[in-house]
Amino acid sequence: MSHISRRRFLKTTSGALAATAGLSVHAARVNTAQVVPGRVSPNERLNIAAIGVGGMGQANIRACSSENIVALCDVDDERAAGTYKEFPKASRYRDFRVMLDKEHQNIDAVIVATPDHTHAVAAMAVMCAGKHLYCQKPLAHSIYEVRKLTETARQTGLQTQMGNQGHSSEEIRRLREWVRAGVLGKVREVYAWSDRPVGGDPWSDFPVMARPKERPPVPETLDWNLWLGPANERPYHPVYCPTTWRGFWDFGTGALGDMGCHILDPAFWALDLGQPETVQATTTHWEPEVSEETFPRASIVRYRFPARGEMPPVEVTWFDGRLKPPIPGTFEPGRRLGNNGAILIGDKAAAIHGSHGAGGLELLPVSLREGFEEPPKTIPRVRDGAHEQDWVRACKDGKPASSSFDYGGPLTEMVLIGVLAMRAKDRVLEWDAENLRIANDDEANALINPPYREGWSV
């Protein structure tokens, strides 16, 4: 199909969606059965737009620079300046709804890399406009939002990818193959940890604090109202953006939401964990004025998963804020745990890895490595582990990317129920994933789908 005829095809099949997906924040109410994504020849370049183009968004765009970068959107001109300079031919916008309206006929696919609290509204508008979608992790800010995005992606047939880039790696496939081949035996315990929010840029200035009372002027380069999006209105303060928003309940998902989609991903996939039966968290929070605003300095979250087929029940324990699990007895003398990683403990052997996608995967104890033969490679590999390019490929050939929302959605739900447990303050929550509710705690239940600011909706 030629370039022009494809554009005409898009116009006739999804042009009617443009007005709805553009200026209305209720774009998600479009009948998804009407959405007909455009197909692109493998030899043809995608026209890609991006929402949130500073920070990680800039890296995502660069990774897709083999394609046509046609439109860029960001509420912060200063934060976006480097990306604007790098892609000078791309149209520029502040409001993603305006961009989707005006550029509707010119866009095939969109990258969303905004702060967590605006993932869902932007991602839903993109899908309801009939555009393929790459969305940064965690997929959304609330569990309800994640479920809605997952369902919408499935209904529309669009090609999606969550930005947990390690899921395209070689190591994560090796770990799953180890488990399938019985290398570890029966795995009943997993320990995972991250030095964040204390360590690692941009967490070095992590704000464990009450809400600021000062009201400095909003920079001319920032549209504060659009930055807030669906979050409850509050005065601007530089502590929120451009980076430390992750530390605030209203905007981020803390260390677990940020790093859990990377560090827990290997165990979630290798062990087919699905959703937990119960989750409980203990944290360093004790001052109500602070704990109602920001994430704790450190936390421990305990997940319990039921048996899955022939796999036994598993207990997964997460540590953050530089808390770490005990040193395993399988470690060689003098070895210590790194800043980020996980250990899967089986009755035959253990596996340890670092952060993104089982990087640095090792078999324990060391004595088992002599003469060890890797199981057959039964899982398809992503060429060069290139996560964004795997999504580009999916947009063109229609075969799902490695972390499509069918996978990334359930992974994010599992992570976010742990985030929610932090606010339940030591209470054991019984998670009913099928009905998207906490069976034994009405107070915590209200956090599954917190209200939006008036005028915003998914």
C-alpha positions in Angstrom: 0.0 0.0 0.0 1.5 3.4 -0.9 2.1 6.2 1.6 -0.8 8.3 0.2 -3.3 5.5 0.0 -2.6 4.4 3.5 -3.3 8.0 4.8 -6.6 7.9 2.9 -7.4 4.6 4.4 -6.8 6.0 7.9 -8.9 9.0 7.1 -11.9 6.9 6.0 -11.7 4.4 8.8 -10.8 6.4 11.9 -11.3 10.1 10.9 -14.6 10.2 12.6 -12.7 9.7 15.9 -10.6 12.8 15.6 -12.8 15.3 17.2 -13.6 13.0 20.1 -10.0 12.0 20.7 -8.8 15.5 20.3 -10.3 18.1 22.6 -12.5 15.9 24.8 -10.9 14.3 27.8 -13.7 11.8 27.7 -12.1 10.2 24.6 -12.2 6.8 26.3 -15.9 6.6 25.9 -15.6 6.2 22.2 -16.9 2.8 21.1 -13.6 0.9 20.7 -15.2 -1.4 18.1 -15.0 1.6 15.7 -11.2 1.9 16.1 -9.4 0.5 13.0 -5.7 0.9 13.4 -3.7 1.6 10.3 -1.4 -1.0 9.0 2.1 -0.1 7.9 4.3 -2.0 5.5 7.5 -3.3 7.1 9.4 -1.2 4.6 7.5 2.0 5.4 8.4 4.3 8.2 6.0 5.0 11.0 4.9 8.5 11.8 5.4 8.8 15.6 4.3 11.4 18.0 5.3 11.7 21.7 3.6 13.0 24.8 6.1 13.9 27.6 9.4 14.4 25.7 12.0 15.2 28.4 13.8 12.7 30.6 12.9 9.1 29.7 10.6 10.3 26.9 13.6 11.7 25.1 15.4 8.3 25.3 12.3 6.5 23.9 12.1 8.9 21.0 15.7 8.5 20.2 15.3 4.8 20.2 12.6 5.2 17.5 14.5 7.7 15.4 14.6 5.2 12.6 11.0 6.3 12.0 9.5 9.7 11.3 9.1 11.8 14.5 6.3 14.1 13.4 4.9 15.7 16.6 6.1 16.4 20.2 4.0 17.4 23.2 5.1 18.6 26.6 3.7 21.0 29.2 7.2 22.1 30.2 9.1 24.0 27.5 12.3 24.0 29.5 12.3 20.3 30.2 11.5 19.5 26.5 14.0 22.0 25.0 16.7 19.4 24.3 14.2 17.1 22.5 12.8 20.0 20.5 16.2 20.9 19.4 17.1 17.4 18.4 13.9 17.0 16.3 13.4 20.5 14.9 11.0 19.4 12.1 8.4 17.9 14.5 5.4 20.0 15.4 5.2 21.2 19.0 2.2 21.1 21.4 1.5 21.6 25.1 -1.9 19.8 25.2 -1.9 16.2 24.0 -5.6 16.5 23.1 -4.9 19.3 20.7 -2.1 17.4 19.2 -4.2 14.3 18.6 -6.9 16.4 17.0 -4.7 18.5 14.7 -2.2 15.7 13.8 -4.8 12.9 13.6 -4.3 12.1 10.0 -0.5 12.3 10.2 0.2 10.0 13.2 0.5 6.2 13.3 1.8 5.7 16.8 2.4 7.6 20.0 4.9 7.4 22.9 3.6 8.4 26.3 6.3 9.2 28.9 4.6 11.7 31.2 4.5 11.5 35.0 2.6 8.5 36.3 -0.6 10.4 37.2 -1.2 11.4 33.6 -0.3 8.1 31.9 -3.9 6.9 31.7 -5.7 9.9 30.4 -3.1 10.4 27.6 -2.8 6.7 26.8 -6.6 6.2 26.6 -6.9 9.2 24.3 -4.2 7.8 22.1 -5.9 4.4 21.8 -9.3 5.8 21.2 -7.8 7.8 18.4 -6.8 4.5 16.8 -3.0 5.0 17.3 -0.5 2.3 18.4 0.9 3.1 21.9 4.1 2.9 23.8 3.6 3.9 27.4 6.2 4.2 30.1 6.0 2.0 33.2 4.2 1.8 35.5 1.3 1.6 33.0 -0.9 3.9 35.1 -1.2 5.6 38.5 -4.1 3.5 39.8 -5.1 -0.2 39.6 -8.4 0.8 38.0 -6.7 2.8 35.3 -4.4 -0.1 34.5 -7.3 -2.5 34.0 -9.1 0.0 31.7 -6.0 0.5 29.6 -5.5 -3.3 29.3 -9.0 -3.9 28.3 -9.1 -1.1 25.8 -5.9 -2.3 24.2 -7.4 -5.8 23.8 -10.6 -4.4 22.4 -9.0 -2.2 19.8 -6.4 -4.6 18.6 -3.7 -1.8 18.7 -0.1 -2.7 19.2 1.1 -1.7 22.6 4.3 -1.8 24.7 5.0 -0.9 28.3 8.4 0.7 28.9 9.9 -2.0 31.1 12.8 -2.3 28.6 14.4 -5.3 30.4 11.5 -7.5 29.2 13.1 -7.6 25.8 16.4 -8.8 27.1 18.2 -12.1 26.6 18.6 -12.7 30.4 14.9 -12.6 31.2 14.3 -15.3 28.6 17.1 -17.4 30.0 15.6 -17.2 33.5 12.2 -18.3 32.3 13.8 -21.2 30.4 15.7 -22.2 33.5 12.5 -22.4 35.5 10.6 -24.2 32.7 13.5 -26.8 32.5 13.5 -27.3 36.3 17.0 -25.9 36.9 15.9 -24.2 40.1 13.4 -26.9 41.2 10.3 -25.7 43.1 10.6 -22.0 43.8 8.7 -20.9 47.0 10.6 -17.7 47.9 11.6 -14.6 46.0 13.4 -11.6 47.5 13.6 -8.3 45.6 15.1 -5.0 46.6 15.9 -1.4 45.4 18.0 1.3 46.9 15.5 3.8 45.7 14.0 6.2 46.9 17.2 6.9 48.8 19.7 6.1 46.0 19.8 6.6 42.3 19.1 9.7 40.2 16.6 11.4 40.3 15.8 10.1 43.7 18.7 11.7 45.6 16.4 14.6 46.6 13.5 12.4 47.5 10.9 14.6 49.4 9.6 12.8 52.6 7.6 15.9 53.6 4.3 17.5 54.3 2.6 19.6 51.6 4.6 22.8 50.9 3.0 26.0 52.2 5.0 28.4 50.0 3.4 29.6 46.8 6.1 30.6 44.4 5.1 31.8 40.9 4.6 29.3 38.1 7.5 29.4 35.6 6.5 30.9 32.2 7.8 27.8 30.5 5.3 25.5 32.4 1.6 25.0 32.0 0.8 24.0 35.6 -2.9 23.2 35.0 -2.0 20.7 32.2 0.8 19.3 34.3 -1.7 18.5 37.1 -4.1 16.9 34.6 -6.6 14.7 36.6 -4.8 15.2 39.9 -6.5 17.2 42.6 -5.7 20.9 42.3 -2.9 22.4 44.4 -0.6 25.4 44.1 2.6 25.0 42.1 5.8 24.3 43.9 9.2 23.4 42.3 9.5 20.3 44.6 6.9 18.6 42.4 8.5 18.8 39.0 10.3 18.2 36.9 11.6 15.0 38.7 10.6 14.6 42.3 6.9 14.1 41.6 7.6 10.4 42.1 7.7 10.9 45.8 4.1 12.2 46.1 1.1 9.9 46.3 -1.0 12.2 44.0 1.6 12.0 41.2 3.9 9.1 41.5 4.0 5.4 42.6 7.1 5.5 44.7 10.1 3.2 44.6 8.0 0.1 44.1 6.0 1.6 41.3 9.1 2.9 39.6 11.4 0.0 40.0 9.1 -2.9 40.7 8.1 -3.1 37.0 11.8 -3.8 36.3 12.9 -5.8 39.2 9.8 -8.0 39.8 9.3 -8.5 36.1 11.6 -11.6 35.8 10.0 -13.5 38.7 6.5 -12.5 37.5 7.1 -14.0 34.1 9.4 -16.9 35.0 7.0 -18.1 37.7 3.7 -17.2 36.1 2.8 -15.4 39.3 -0.4 -13.7 38.2 -2.1 -11.8 41.1 -1.4 -12.3 44.8 -3.9 -13.6 47.3 -2.7 -11.3 50.1 -0.3 -8.3 50.4 1.0 -6.5 53.4 3.3 -3.6 53.8 5.3 -2.0 56.6 7.0 1.4 56.2 9.0 4.0 58.0 6.0 6.4 58.0 4.7 7.6 61.3 3.7 11.3 61.0 0.2 11.6 59.5 0.9 15.0 57.9 3.8 13.5 56.0 2.4 10.1 55.3 -0.7 11.5 53.6 1.5 13.4 51.1 4.6 11.5 50.3 6.0 7.9 50.1 8.0 6.5 53.0 11.7 6.6 53.1 11.8 2.8 53.2 9.3 -0.1 53.1 8.9 -3.9 53.1 6.0 -5.4 51.1 5.1 -9.1 51.4 3.1 -10.7 48.6 1.6 -14.3 48.9 0.8 -16.0 45.6 -1.3 -19.2 45.3 -0.1 -22.4 43.6 -0.2 -22.2 39.8 -0.6 -25.6 38.2 2.4 -27.7 39.3 4.1 -24.6 40.7 3.8 -24.3 44.5 2.7 -21.2 46.4 5.3 -18.4 46.4 6.0 -15.6 48.9 7.6 -12.5 47.3 9.1 -9.9 49.6 10.1 -6.5 48.4 12.5 -4.1 50.1 13.3 -0.5 49.3 15.1 2.5 50.7 18.3 0.5 51.0 16.7 -2.2 53.1 17.8 -5.6 51.9 17.0 -9.2 52.5 19.3 -11.5 54.5 22.4 -12.7 52.7 21.5 -16.2 51.2 23.4 -19.2 52.5 24.2 -20.0 48.9 26.5 -17.0 48.6 30.2 -17.5 48.4 32.1 -15.9 51.4 32.4 -12.2 51.3 29.8 -11.6 48.6 27.2 -8.8 49.2 23.9 -7.8 47.5 24.0 -5.0 45.0 21.8 -1.9 45.0 19.0 -3.4 43.0 18.0 -7.0 42.2 16.2 -10.2 43.1 16.8 -13.7 44.2 14.5 -16.7 43.3 15.1 -19.5 45.7 14.3 -23.1 44.6 14.8 -26.4 46.3 17.5 -27.3 43.8 19.2 -24.0 43.1 18.8 -20.2 43.3 19.0 -17.5 40.6 20.1 -13.9 41.3 19.9 -11.0 39.0 20.2 -7.2 38.9 17.6 -4.6 37.9 16.3 -4.4 34.4 15.2 -7.7 33.0 17.4 -10.1 35.0 20.6 -8.3 34.0 23.6 -10.1 35.4 21.7 -13.3 35.8 23.7 -16.0 37.8 23.1 -19.5 39.1 23.7 -20.2 42.8 25.6 -21.8 44.4 28.7 -21.2 42.3 29.5 -25.0 42.4 26.5 -25.7 40.1 28.0 -23.7 37.3 30.7 -26.1 36.5 29.5 -28.2 33.6 26.1 -26.4 33.6 24.4 -26.6 30.2 21.9 -23.9 29.3 18.4 -25.3 28.5 17.3 -25.1 24.8 16.2 -21.6 23.7 12.5 -22.0 23.4 11.4 -18.4 23.7 11.7 -16.0 20.7 14.4 -13.4 21.2 14.0 -9.6 20.6 16.7 -8.5 18.2 19.5 -6.8 20.2 17.0 -6.6 23.1 15.8 -3.3 21.5 12.5 -2.7 23.4 11.2 0.4 21.4 12.2 -1.2 18.1 10.3 -4.3 19.1 7.2 -2.1 19.4 7.9 -0.5 16.0 8.2 -3.9 14.5 4.8 -4.9 16.1 3.1 -1.8 14.7 4.2 -3.0 11.2 3.7 -6.7 11.3 0.8 -7.0 13.8 2.5 -9.5 16.0 2.5 -8.3 19.7 5.5 -6.7 21.3 7.3 -8.4 24.2 5.6 -6.4 26.9 2.2 -5.6 25.3 -0.5 -4.5 27.7 -1.7 -8.1 27.9 1.5 -8.7 29.9 2.4 -5.2 31.1 -1.1 -4.6 32.5 -1.2 -7.6 34.9 2.4 -7.0 35.9 1.6 -3.3 36.8 -1.5 -4.4 38.7 0.6 -6.7 40.9 3.1 -3.9 41.6 0.4 -1.3 42.4 -1.5 -3.5 44.8 1.8 -3.4 46.8 1.9 0.3 46.5 -1.7 0.5 47.8 -0.8 -1.7 50.7 1.7 0.9 51.9 -1.2 3.2 52.6 -3.0 0.5 54.5 -0.3 0.6 57.2 0.5 -3.0 58.2 -3.0 -4.4 57.4 -3.1 -7.7 55.5 -5.2 -7.1 52.3 -7.0 -9.9 50.6 -6.9 -9.1 46.9 -9.8 -10.1 44.7 -8.1 -9.4 41.3 -11.0 -10.8 39.2 -13.4 -8.3 40.7 -10.8 -5.5 41.2 -11.5 -5.2 44.9 -10.0 -5.8 48.3 -12.2 -8.3 50.0 -11.6 -7.3 53.6 -10.9 -3.6 53.7 -13.3 -1.0 52.5 -11.0 1.9 53.4 -8.2 0.6 51.2 -10.8 -0.3 48.5 -11.4 3.4 47.9 -7.8 3.7 46.7 -8.3 1.4 43.7 -10.0 4.0 41.7 -9.4 7.5 43.3 -11.5 10.4 42.0 -10.3 12.6 39.2 -10.3 16.4 39.1 -13.5 17.7 37.5 -13.3 17.6 33.7 -11.0 14.6 33.4 -11.9 10.9 33.0 -10.8 7.6 31.6 
